[in-house]
Amino acid sequence: MKSWLISLLLGGCMLVPAQAASVFTAEEWQSYLDAFVDESGRVVDTGNGNISHSEGQGYGLILSALAEDRAAFDRILEFTRKELMVREDGLAAWRWEPDADPHVTDTNNATDGDMLIAYGLVMAGETWNDPTLSAEAQKMVQTIGRSMLTSADGLPAILPGAEGFAGTDETGGQPILNPSYWVFETLPVFAQLDPVIDWNAVSATGLELLRRATATPAGIPGDWVVMRDGAVEPAPNFPAEFGYNGIRIPVYLMRAGVDPAYLEPFRNNASSAGLFKIDLTTGKAIEPISEPGYRLIQAAMECIATGRPVPAELRTLDPTSYYAATLQLLMLDHLRRQRLACISAEPEQ
């Protein structure tokens, strides 16, 4: 089964994910659609008041391409274009509220959502040989590269959104960053779509941020941070914690094939009881993060580090909530394509 395919796209040679067939079972994929994607193509965040957001729409596009479900992809893309692509710059408004009128009350973007949407378009363009989707992705990537990158402690970094994250006196003039916005697998693809931007350097900044975080009491970065004076610290006026944003960082590291050494701080902050929110000031656990999708992240890290297979109950989708199920499908896709030994061997008793 192919996992990476060299193809000609937009006149150049590009490495993009391509699949010989979906690794999701029909039952898994249908259960995800039934639980979290309505008939209009809206991806519903069931753990967050049933809102929708650009992140969820982007994940939906990626998963639909992985599932090779063109009908679902087109439905999700139609909603995204109609309801969220309301900004003049072509990026997406970050939040859609079902009970609000209008549904979009804040047109600020979330850069990770834009990156996920663009990546989903790239994958779909490759999967279905549709250059119009590839061109749409390229336009978004170019906009992100020219308007959503910033300098953080002298390094090229991802600005979380157009408004609200610029440096202030409290941050020493440095921008507020979200480490989980580094979707590492997208950046080599973006580098080929938009070679004017040094996306490899942007990727290196994300890894440098994680490296600096190892020197903090928690050993891992907060969900919202500032990089300055060679260090990383919690952003002012945000909770000083590692939580649901950061829980996806190991997913992105594993899917991108980053050096497993970067996983160790996250693995070390787990326990036999599972993953937790972490208080950054003390490094202590403050709340369990325990749905099956999150526990699969921990189990996958453990398999990479020790060879211990993933428990059998985590090897198929358990659609408990939108976010946990989404991360579980992303991890199952990775394990079934790249680390089959983690889910084929029998766990130790």
Secondary structure, DSSP 8 states (H G I E B T S, - for coil): --SEEEEEETTEEEEEE--SS--S-HHHHHHHHHHHB-TTS-B-BTTTTTBEEHHHHHHHHHHHHHHT-HHHHHHHHHHIIIII--STTS---SEE-TTSSSS-------HHHHHHHHHHHHHHHHHTT-HHHHHHHHHHHHHHHHHSEEEETTEEEE-S-SSS-S--TTTTT---B-GGG--TTHHHHHHHH-TTS-HHHHHHHHHHHHHHHTTSSSSS--SSEEEETTEEEE-TTS--EE-TTGGGHHHHHHHHT--GGGGHHHHHT-BTTBEEEEETTT--EEEEE-SHHHHHHHHHHHHHHH-----GGGSS---SSHHHHHHHHHHHHHHHHH-THHHHS----
